[in-house]
Amino acid sequence: MDHTKPLTGNQAVLNWIDEMAKMTQPDKIIWIDGSNEQIEELRAEACSTGEIEKLNQEKLPDCYLHRTAVNDVARVEDRTFICCRSKENAGPTNNWMDPQEMYQKLFKLYTGAMKGRTMYVIPYSMGVVGSPFAKYGIELTDSIYVVLNMCIMTRVGSAVAEKLGDDFIKGLHAKADIDPENRYIVHFPEDNTIMSVNSGYGGNVLLGKKCFALRIASYLGHEQGWMAEHMLILGLQNPAGEIRYLAAAFPSACGKTNLAMLIPPEAYREKGWKVWCVGDDIAWIRQGEDGRLWAMNPEYGFFGVAPGTNVKSNPNALASTQKGTIFTNVVHNLDDNTVWWEGLDKNPPEHAVDWKGNPWNGKESSEKGAHPNSRFTAPAINCPCISDQFNSPTGVPLSAIVFGGRRAKTAPLVYQARSWEHGVFVGSIMASETTAAAAGAVGVVRRDPMAMLPFCGYHMGDYWQHWLDMGKKIGADKLPKIFNVNWFRTDDEGHFIWPGFGDNLRVLEWIMKRACDEADAVDTAIGYQPKAEDINLDGLDISKETVEGLLGVDKALWAEEAKGIREYYAKFGDKVPAELLRELDTLENNLK
């Protein structure tokens, strides 16, 4: 097949590609049709140049290893910009520059950046092609690594090219010199445009992911009356065979992927409980024909953190990586041509190459073999608990929305918001305490509203207002109920009290019962809480008294919390919706 021929006759698309090619000056242009034959050709080419390495095809069929530059291993929030015409609309939590000024800066960096290279044209869909949720984009890139990852993470190829309208999302990526001083990840929400230069790391260059599916999509959702959220989606199947769905938002290091692929505890499995993963990271939410909120995962794959993923912590995630996966910045085990990372097992390989490409002996080295942010890009359909609704064009109806964070003492194990407005307040004050993993002091409270702080494509105050407006549009009787969870309460020695992992299902069971008006609750200063006896402890070595402690609300700590919330809201000036300030007043009065 001739891959130099365009897959679409859409003149707006062709004109834009032409303009970008004139600027970047590639030697040739290849269209990506998503076929296995073309993917195989690209893999072979990338292996021949050392861009990727083929792994043991018996143990890890269709799996490959890639290393990024040592200076290019994570998302760079300080180099990430929202360039809308009015600075006010970007808000105080986004980096902003005037769009014309930014375009000039970028065009200089892009000029001739693809000389001697190939430009790949990737038509891709976020969401099931043809679904009411779906949005289409094109990413232009000079990296085969990006092409192969996009073919896992999104739906790519000819079927998408046929759907491209004039409102497609334009994405341009050039590796250029991988120069950190000139690295930019820039969003122009009013122009449907994303530009990324001088990076080769997934989070900065797979433009369908955070760039499109959250930053641009959150802006589109605000304009068009839907929501793009940093949320997992899961289905909870009870012994009667009924499946109820929830979406949940957590800041990083709070076990989001583990929850998305949760395995029920034995006592639950025996009774027939099952958990189905619809998505592990992003949810697009819109009103369905029945008036309720329906959620869809716009992605096609998982872009997961490797270290700490193992048979115990997340067997489903590990199983997802066993075929068709690209591993980035992990250890290359030379003994059997497979991969390894810290926390995979207790047997680091002795003959290996570390993430920087240096010889590594795991038994003797004090250095980590895999980068702490090393990744796997795996097809979602590999996941043993993937939902049969994963490819549903309509998504799934939401019974509950869950927020969470990592708090040692303040937040209880679970509480329910009294109303949608109160729920939006609960999401807006979401916070985690820093762990040893993050740079800087431990135990500092970092607010991350709805886990969207780095990903909201416009002013956070307007974003909260959009949540409130969505609530008014749907109406109280059709809205999902909103909850907050905290798996991370610690005792005085700093040990976690709640077992977490699969046992979190015990809390989700109460949440789903409450969402469907099948369980009681106690009204407290912060919201509705379960009675300790309403959390099922079958097969768990934990007392009712311990659960009472986990549900405890310390009014003095919460009074401090309220002060912190007021200070935080002050950042957003008069954009904080009046409803949220009223909810804060109510909280303070309840604590007196």
N, C-alpha and C positions, 0 to 999 in steps of 0.2 A: 504494500500500500504506500502511496506517496504522502508522506507526513509533512511535506512542505505546503500542501494545498490547504487553504482555510476550511474549517469545518462549518462555517456559517457564511451567509451572504449579507449579514447585518452590517450596513454601511457605517453606522456609528462605531461599532466594534472594530471594524477593519481600519477606519480612519485613525482611531486612537492607537491601535497597535503600530500602524505605520509611523505615526508621530513619535512614539516611544522608541521604535527601532532606529529612526533617523538620529535621535539623541544618543542612544547607547551604542549604536554602530556594531551590532553582532555580525559575525561572519555568515551565519545562516539562521533561519527561523524554522522551528519544528512544532507542529501542533500535536497535542497529547489527546489521543482518542480513548485512553483507558483500557485498551486491549491487552491481553496477556502477552501477545507476541511483542508488542512495543515495549511493555514493561521489562520483558526478558532482555531485549536488545539494550535497553538503558542500563539495566543491572550489569550486563557484560561489559559495557563501555566504562561504567563507573569503577568496576573491579580492575579493568586494564590500567586505569590511571591512578589507582590506589585511593580513590575517593571513598569507596566502601570495600569491605572484605567479606568474601563468602564464607559462611560458617558451615559446620558439619551438617550436611544435608540429610543424613539419616536421623540424627538426633533433633536437629532444628531445621526442618524443610523450609526452603524459601526465606531463610533468616540471614541477615547481614549486619555487619558492625561498621560504625562510622565514628571518627573522632573529630571534634571541632577544634578550632584554634584555641590555645590555652587562655587567650584573653577574651573568649567568646563562649561563655558556658551557661548563661542565664538571661532572663528578661532584664532589660535595663530601663528601670522606671524613670531615671533622670534624663534619658535620651528619648523618651516617649512623649509625643506631643499631640494635643488636640488643637487643630488650627481652624477655628471658625472665625467669621468676619468680626464678631464682637467678642472682645476678651471676657466680658461679663458672662457670656454664655458658656465659657469653658469652666468657670467656677474656680474656687481657691485650691482645689485638690488636683487639678490637671496642669501640666506645663503648657503654656500657650505661646504662639508667635503669630504675627500677622500672616495670613495665607500667602500673599504675594511675595513677601520677604522670604518665607520658608521655601516657596517654589523656586525662587532664584538661587537660594543656597543649594537646594537639592539638585537642580538642573546642572549646576557646575560639577557636582560630584558624579552625576550620571553620565555626563558627556564623555563618550568613548569608553565607558566602563565595561562594555561587553566586546570590545575589539579582541579578535582572536578566539572568541567564545561563541557558543550557540545560545540563542534566545528560545526558551521553551514557552509555548502558549498553553496554559492549563485552564480550560473551561470547567468550572466546578459548581456544584450545588450544595448549599447548606440546607439540609432537609431532603426528604424524599422528593425526587424529581416529579413535578406536576402537582405536588400537594399544596393546599392553601397556605401552608406555612413557608414553603420553599422560597429562597432568595438565591439569585445566581450571580456569579462573579467570574472574572478572569484574573489569574495571576501570571504575570510575565516574570521569568526568572532565568538566571544563567547557571543554576545549580541542579544537577541530576538528583542529588540528595533531597532537595525540596520537592521535585517532581514525584519521586518515589514515596515520600512521606504524605504529600497531598493525595496521592492515589489510595492511601490507607485511611487518611483522616476525613476525606470528603468523597462525595460521589462525583466522579470525573468522566469526561468524554463526550462522545458525539450526541448522546441524548440530551445533555445539558446545553451543548452548543445550539441545538435547535430551539431551545427555550429562551435564548438571550434576547432581552428587549433592550431598549435604549437606556433603561434605568439600571443596567448591570453595575456591579461594584468593580471598579478598576483597581488592580493591585500591581505595583511594579516593585520587584526585588532585584537588586544587583549585589553580588558579593563584593565587588570593587576590590579594595585592598585589605578587607577585614580590619580597618583602622579604627580603634576604639574612640579616637578623638573626633572622628567624622562619622560616627555611627548614629543613625537616626531611624526611629520608627514613628512615622507621622500619619495622622488621620485628618482628612479634610471632610468632615461629615456632610457639609452642604454640597460637596462636589462628588459624593459617593466614591472617594478616592483614598487609597492607602499606599504609602511609599516607605520602603525599607531599604537601607543601604549600609554596607560595611559590616554586615553580620551574616553568619551562617548557622546560628543556633535556632532550633525549632521555634521557640516561643516568639522570636523576633521575625521569623521568615516564613512560617506557615501561616500565610495571611488570612486563611479561613478561620483560624482559631480565635484567639482573644481579640485580634484586630477587627475582623469582620463580625464574628458571631456575638461579640459583646460590645466593643466600643462603637462600631458603626451601627450595629443592630439596635443597641439601646437607644441611640438617637432616632433611628427609623421607627422604633416602637413608640417613642414619645410623639413623633409626628403622625403616626398612622393608627395609634390606639391599641397597641399590643405591648408585650414585655419581653426583653431579652435579659435573662438572669444567669448568674454564676451558680447554678444549682444542679445537683444530681437529681435523677428521677427514679423512683423504685416502686415496684408493685408488691404488696403484701398479700399473700394468699392464705386464707384461714382454713381450718379443717373442713369447713362446709364447701370449699372450692371457690369462694367469692374472693375477687382480687380488688383491693383498694389501693389507690396511688397517692404518693406524696412527693413533693419536691423539697429539697433541703439545701441550705446555703451555709458553708463553713469557711472561715479563713484557712490559710494553708497550715499544715501540721496539726489538723484536728480530726484526721481519720475519715475524710470525705470519701475517698475511693473505697476504703474498707467498708463503709456503711452502704455504698452503692452496690457492693457485691457481697453483702452479708450472708453468712451461712448460719441458719437458725441453730440454737443450742439443741442438744440431743433430745431433751424432754419435749421440745417443740416439734422437732423433726418426726419423732415417733407418732405424734398426733396428726401429722400431715401438713404442718406449716411450711410454706415455701416463700422465698424472696426472689423477685425477678428484677434484673437491672435493665432499665430503659436508657439511662445515660449516667455518666460518672462526673460530668463537669459543667455542662451548659444546658439550660432549658429555655426554649422559646414558648411563651405562654400567650394564648389568645382566647377570646370568647368563642365557644362552639355554638352549633345550631340550637342546642338545648339551653343556651344562656349561661352555662357554667364555664369555668376556666379549664382549658385543655392545654396540656404541655407536650412538647415534642423535643427530642434531642436532635439538634441540627447536624451533629457530627456523625461520622461513619466509623471512627476508630477511637482508641484510647491513647493518650500521650501521657504516660504515667511515670512517676519517679521510681527508679529501680531500687536504690538502697532501702533495705528494710522490708522489701516484698519477698515473702517466702511462703512455704507450705502452711505455716501456722497463721501468719498475720493476714494473708489474703490469697488462699489457694486458687480462687477464681481468676484473680488478676494474673497470677503466675501461669495458670493454664492458658490464658489468652495469648501469652507470649511464645507459645511453643511452635507456631508456624506463621510464615508470612510477616515476620516482625523485623523492624530495624532497631538495633540497640545503639545508643549513642553514649560515648564516654564511660563505658563500663570496662571491666577487666577482660582481656582476651586470654582464655585458658589454652595454652599451646599444646598441652598433652592430648586433648581430644577435640581441639578447634571449636570450643563452645565459649560461653560467657559466664562471668561471675561478678558478684558485687557484695559489698559489706551487708551482712544481715541475710544473705541468701541461705547460707548454712555455715557450719563451724569448720569447714575444710577449704581454706583458701588454697588455690593452686600454687605449686612451687615454681613451675615453668610457665611464666605468663608475661603479658605486656600490659602495663597500666594505662589509664585513660589518656596519659600524655604521650603514649607511644614508646615508653622506656621499659627495658626488661624489669620484671617485678617478681619477687619471691614472697608470697603471702605469709609464709611461715616465719620469715626473718625480718620483713620490712616493717618499720613503724609508720611508714606513709600509707595513706589510704590508696587502694588500687583503683576504685571507681570514684568518679567525682560525686560529691554529695547530691548534686542535682542531675546526675546521669539519668537517662530516660529510655523507655521503650515505646515504640509506636506500633500498636497492635490492632488488627482488625477486630471490631466489636463482636462480629459474629463468631469469633473463636471462644467467647466467654461462655462457660458452661451454664450460667444462670441468665443468659441474655433473654429478654422478654420477647414473647411472640408478637408484641406490639411495636417492636423496635422499628420495623419498616412500615408502620401504619401511617397513611397520609394524614389522618385526623389527629394523631397523638393520643394521649390518655387523659381522662377526666381527673382533676385533682380534688381529693377530699381534705388534704392538709398541706400546709406549708410550714417547714421547720427551720428555725435559725439556731445557730449554736456557736460556741466559742470555748476557749480554754481558760477557765477561771478556777483558782485554787480554793477560794472560800466563798465568793460573793454569790454567783448564780447557783440555784438549786439544780438537782438532777433534771427536773422538767417542770415547766409551768405553761399555762395556756393564756393567750391574750383574751381580754373580755370582749373585744370587738375588732373589726378590720382596722379601724383607726389606731386602736391600742396595739394591734399587731404590727402596723407600719412603724409605730414608735419603737416597739421591741426590736424590729429589724434595724432601725436607724441607730440604735445605741449598741449594736453588736460589738463585742470586744474580745480580744484574747490577751493573755499575759505572755510576754516574750519567754521563750524557752532558751536553753543553752545553745540550741541549734542556730538561733538568730544572732547576728552580730550585736554587741552592746550588752547593756545590763539585763539581768534576768528579773522577771516579775513586773516589768513595766506594762501598764495597760495600753494596748494599741487598739484604737477604734477602727473598725472596718465595716461600715454600714452595709448590710445585706451581702457582705464579702465582695462588694463591687468597687471599693475605693480605687484600685488601680485600673478598673475596667469600664467605668462609666464615661460615656462619650460626650457628656454635657454637665451642666451644673448640678451638683448633688442635691441642692435644695429643690430644684425643678424635678429631679428624679423622684424625690419623696412625694412631691405633689402629684406626680404621674401615678404613683401607687394609690394615693388617695382617690384620684379621679377614676381609676380603674374600678375601685371598690364601689363608687357611686354608680358607675355604668352597669355593673353586674347586679348589684342589689344584695342585701344582707342574706336573704334566704338561699341564694345560689353560690355564695362565696365559700372557698375552703376556709377552715379554721386555722389559726396561726399559733404556733408553739415555739418555745425555746428550750433547748437541751444543753446540758453540760456534763460530759462524761468524765470530767477531769478534776473533781473535788479531791483534795488531798487531806491526809491526817497531819498531826503535828510534826511527824518525821518526814513529811513530803511524799508519802506513798499514796498512790491512787486508791480510793475506797471502793469505787464501782469497778467491776471486772472489765467492762467495755466489750469491744469486738462483737461476737455473736450475741452476747447477752443484752446488747442494746435493743434487741428485738422486744424484750420485756417492756421497755418504755414505749417503743413504737406501737405495741399492741394496745396500750392504754390510750395513746394518741389517736389511733384509728377508731377506737370505741367512742372516745369523746367526740371525734369529728362526726360520728354518725349518731350522736346522742344515746349511746348505750352504756355510759359509765358516769358515776358520780364524780364530783370534785368539791374541793373546799375553797372558798373565796379568801384570798390572803391579800396583804398589802400590795403585792406585785402582780397578782393575777390568779387564775384558778389552778389548783394543784391536786394531784391524786391523793387519796388516803393511802397510807403506807400499805395497807392490806390489799389495795387494788393493783399493786404491782406484783405480777406473778413471780414467785421465787422458787417454784418447783425445780429441784435438781441443782439449786444454787446454795453454796455454803455462806449465807449472809443472813443476818437477823432482821426482823421487822424494825427493831430499834435502830439498826444501822441505816435502813432506808429512811426512817423518820429523820435521822440526822442529815442524810443527803438532801432531803426535801426542806430542811430548815432555812428560814429567811432571817438573817442577822440585820436588824433594823439599823444599827450603827454603821455597818459596812455599806448598806444601801443608801444611807444619808450621804456618805462620802461619794458613792457612785453618782447620786443625783447631782452633786456639786460638779463632778467631772463631766457629766452630760451637758450641764448648763454652759460650762467653759467650751466644750466641743461645739455645741450649737452656735456659740458666738462667732465662730469662724465663718459661718455661712450667712451672717448678717440677717437682713430682713427677708431672705429667701426661705428661711425655715417656716414651713406651713404652720398656721395658727393652731391647727388640730394637734400637732406634735408638742407645741408649747403647752397646750391645755393638758395633754397627757402627762407631761413632766410635772405640772402643778399638782395634778391628781396624785401622782406618785409621792411627791413631797408631803402632801397633806395626809396620805395614808400612813406615812412613816412616823407621823407625830404622835 
